[in-house]
Amino acid sequence: MANTTFTRLTNFETKDGLASGSAAKRVKGTEIEDEFSQVKAVVDVKADINSPALTGTPTVPTASAGTNTTQASNTAFVTTAVANGKVSPALTGTPTAPTASSGTNTTQIATTAYVETAKTAAITSANNYTDTEVSDAKVSPAFTGTPTAPTASSATNNTQIATTAYVTNAISSAPSGYSSVVIDGGSAVYNKTAYINNSGPSGGSDGDVWFEY
């Protein structure tokens, strides 16, 4: 490996301290030439400022994250920038990714090819069910989470599922012909009245149901 550090070959200060007339005090042309050769050898292995062809493992200071100038970047800067770019990236254009193997169930990105394959497999699987299997799947299903269903029209009276919206509406709407309902002397819910009391009216028995018009 070429020497990259200048080392002086002749100590000219020592020569200056020698007695006049000393042969060693004389500066030889070869000594000067050797010094220039030593300087040239060191300069030749230094990188040029203009378009340097660097070798070995050159280093530079690490720029602050987010720096966007002509400052040289090193591997540490790039690694940090790549890691930061993975957090909530706002992709544009038509980004692509490797297509996961069929059945993959991880956080890997799903490409359109993966989705189309999964969709086809699901349709094929559904088509292979017999009518009996489909019918059995409808018997006493155990729903989880927050299942939803269409809200039936007011006063619907059939086997359609009643949503919370339907029930709330039904409770808050007075039945036709009534404007009040009192249970055991409680607060009125509607208007004209239907009483259900533990003690019956005059002439009745406990537990009778009677109406006042």
C-alpha positions in Angstrom: 0.0 0.0 0.0 1.4 3.4 -1.0 2.4 5.7 1.8 -0.2 8.4 2.4 1.7 10.4 5.1 4.5 12.7 4.3 7.8 11.9 6.1 10.6 14.4 5.9 13.8 12.8 4.7 16.3 15.5 5.5 16.3 17.6 8.8 17.3 21.0 7.4 17.0 22.6 10.9 19.7 20.3 12.1 22.0 21.3 9.2 21.4 25.0 10.2 22.8 24.3 13.6 26.1 22.9 12.3 29.3 24.8 12.3 30.1 26.8 9.3 32.4 24.9 6.9 31.0 21.6 8.1 30.5 19.3 5.1 27.3 18.0 6.7 25.9 21.6 6.7 25.9 21.7 2.9 22.5 21.1 1.3 22.7 18.7 -1.6 20.6 18.9 -4.7 19.7 15.2 -4.2 18.3 16.0 -0.7 16.0 18.6 -2.2 15.0 16.2 -5.0 14.2 13.5 -2.5 12.0 15.8 -0.5 10.0 16.8 -3.6 9.7 13.1 -4.6 8.4 12.3 -1.2 5.8 15.1 -1.4 4.8 14.0 -4.8 4.4 10.4 -3.8 2.0 11.4 -1.0 0.0 13.8 -3.2 -0.4 11.2 -5.9 -2.3 8.9 -3.7 -4.6 11.6 -2.3 -8.1 12.0 -3.9 -8.7 14.9 -6.2 -11.3 17.5 -5.2 -12.8 17.3 -8.7 -14.4 13.9 -9.4 -12.3 11.9 -6.9 -12.0 8.1 -7.6 -12.1 6.9 -4.0 -10.9 3.4 -3.0 -10.8 1.5 0.2 -13.4 2.4 2.8 -13.8 6.2 2.7 -15.8 7.8 5.5 -17.7 11.1 5.9 -19.6 12.7 8.8 -23.2 11.4 9.2 -25.7 14.1 8.2 -28.7 14.8 10.4 -31.8 12.9 9.5 -33.9 14.7 6.9 -30.9 16.6 5.4 -31.5 17.4 1.8 -28.4 19.2 0.4 -25.3 18.3 -1.6 -23.6 17.0 1.6 -22.2 13.5 1.1 -24.3 10.8 2.8 -22.9 7.6 4.4 -24.4 4.2 5.0 -25.6 5.3 8.5 -27.6 8.2 7.0 -29.1 6.0 4.3 -30.0 3.3 6.7 -31.9 5.8 9.0 -33.6 7.3 6.0 -34.8 3.9 4.7 -36.1 2.9 8.2 -38.0 6.2 8.5 -39.4 5.8 5.0 -41.1 2.6 6.2 -43.4 4.4 8.6 -46.8 5.2 7.1 -45.4 5.7 3.5 -47.8 7.6 1.2 -47.3 5.5 -2.0 -48.2 7.0 -5.4 -48.3 5.7 -8.9 -48.5 2.0 -9.3 -46.4 0.5 -6.4 -45.6 -3.2 -6.7 -44.6 -5.9 -4.2 -43.8 -9.7 -4.3 -47.0 -11.8 -4.4 -47.3 -13.9 -1.3 -47.9 -17.6 -1.4 -51.5 -18.7 -1.4 -52.8 -19.0 2.1 -50.3 -16.6 3.6 -51.8 -15.0 6.7 -49.3 -12.4 7.9 -48.7 -8.7 7.7 -47.1 -9.1 4.3 -48.6 -6.8 1.6 -51.3 -8.5 -0.4 -51.0 -7.8 -4.2 -53.9 -7.8 -6.6 -52.6 -11.1 -7.9 -52.8 -12.6 -4.3 -56.3 -11.3 -3.8 -57.6 -12.6 -7.1 -56.2 -16.0 -6.4 -57.7 -16.0 -2.9 -61.1 -14.9 -4.4 -61.1 -17.6 -7.0 -60.3 -20.2 -4.4 -63.1 -19.0 -2.1 -65.6 -19.1 -4.9 -64.5 -22.6 -5.9 -64.7 -23.7 -2.3 -68.2 -22.3 -1.9 -69.4 -23.9 -5.1 -68.2 -27.3 -3.7 -70.6 -27.1 -0.7 -73.7 -29.2 -1.0 -77.1 -27.8 -0.4 -77.3 -29.7 2.9 -74.0 -28.2 4.1 -75.2 -24.7 3.2 -78.5 -25.3 5.0 -76.8 -26.7 8.1 -74.6 -23.6 8.3 -77.7 -21.5 8.8 -78.9 -23.5 11.8 -78.0 -21.8 15.2 -75.0 -19.8 13.9 -72.9 -18.3 16.8 -72.2 -14.8 15.7 -69.3 -12.8 17.3 -68.2 -9.2 17.2 -70.9 -6.7 16.3 -73.1 -8.4 13.6 -75.4 -6.1 11.7 -78.6 -6.6 9.6 -80.9 -4.3 7.6 -83.4 -2.5 9.8 -87.0 -3.6 9.1 -89.7 -1.1 8.3 -91.8 0.0 11.3 -94.5 -2.5 12.4 -92.9 -5.4 10.4 -94.2 -8.6 12.0 -92.4 -11.6 10.6 -89.2 -13.6 11.2 -86.9 -10.9 9.9 -84.0 -10.0 12.3 -84.9 -7.0 14.6 -82.0 -4.6 14.9 -81.5 -2.3 17.9 -82.7 0.6 15.7 -86.0 -1.3 15.0 -86.5 -2.1 18.7 -85.8 1.4 19.8 -88.2 2.8 17.2 -90.9 0.3 18.2 -90.7 1.1 21.9 -90.8 4.9 21.3 -93.8 4.7 18.9 -97.3 4.5 20.5 -99.6 1.8 19.2 -102.6 2.8 17.2 -105.5 3.8 19.5 -103.5 4.2 22.7 -102.0 7.3 24.2 -100.8 5.9 27.6 -99.8 2.6 29.3 -99.3 2.3 33.0 -97.9 -0.9 34.6 -98.5 -1.3 38.4 -99.2 2.4 38.8 -95.9 3.3 37.0 -95.3 6.2 34.7 -97.4 6.5 31.6 -95.7 5.5 28.4 -98.4 6.2 25.9 -101.8 8.3 26.0 -105.6 6.8 26.4 -104.8 4.0 28.9 -104.3 0.3 29.4 -103.8 -0.5 33.1 -102.1 -3.6 34.4 -102.3 -3.6 38.2 -101.8 -6.1 41.0 -105.1 -5.0 42.6 -108.1 -5.2 40.4 -110.8 -2.5 39.9 -114.0 -2.5 41.9 -115.8 -5.7 41.3 -112.7 -7.4 39.8 -110.1 -9.8 41.2 -106.3 -9.4 41.8 -104.5 -9.9 38.5 -107.4 -8.8 36.3 -106.5 -6.8 33.2 -108.7 -3.8 32.6 -108.9 -0.9 30.3 -110.1 2.7 30.9 -111.6 4.6 27.9 
